[in-house]
Amino acid sequence: MIKVSIPATCANIGPGFDVFGMALDFYNYIWIDERDKFSLEIEGEGRDLLPEDKTNLMIKSLSSVYKGNIDKLSIRFQNNIPLARGLGSSATAIVGGLFAGNELSGRPYSREELLDMAIEIEGHPDNVTPAVLGGFTISYRVDNEIRSVKIIPPDFNIYLVIPDYELETEKMRKALPDLYKREDVVFNVAHASLVTIAFLNGDFSLLQEALLDRVHEPYRGKYIKGYFELRDRVLKNDEGVCVISGSGPTISCFSEKEDMKDRLEMYVNELGIGGRIIKTRPSIEGVRVEKTI
Ligand code: HSE
């Protein structure tokens, strides 16, 4: 039997729209055994929504690299990451399926080749890249190729405020303008550069200043109840800094404080944001494949 662990990811991280991503210490798991017939069992998030057949995104990704007979696989998918909340749940299905299929086929593809395939399936790199490589990643384009750089981020707390409603990435991409003013571009170049330095140097106070964005947050924040207010409150009280995770609606609050969950819960209730809060941290490791008994 094999076990695949795939991390949730926070994409964009303030000014790094479609560029920055970070792996989180919060995982989905897939177990696969070779038996005599196909079965797929989904547990946890999306259990009643996701197809339990070969149309499932994880199975389609697995099939694209698996050389054996899929009708003999018995698969269990433990889905802990909520769907359509900006935490890279579809990236976990794609990356998990590709790495599982590769392992079961005797590893014909390298990690880099599998990452290229994952980007092709997902359509943007900033969730699948940290899901594969771990850490904080910067993705960039060279002609038709996407390349990436990984930085090991400092170990701080990330409080995920996960509202109960979903936001579709496609719709949230349509909420963005096609063109930006030069001053906004300059603003983002400066702030994205500072975010990278802050992660490299483990400088949390610089990170608090750097995580400002003019490319997506002003347009998407309106769709996330209480986002701007929560961000202001956390910053004003010197408790950390919040960003929209991916295209939302999850709000990721980066903090050095260990005991912030109760206070955050109070703010979230006062602002009527609702949902749940999960305390996590960056993961320096990406997808992991193990052989188990
Ligand atoms: N960079 C993508 C977006 C990430 O913001 O649309 C989606 O998770």
Residues whose N, C-alpha, C, O or C-beta is under 5 A from the ligand:
A	BS01	HSE	A11 F17 D18 D126 T169 R173 G246 S247
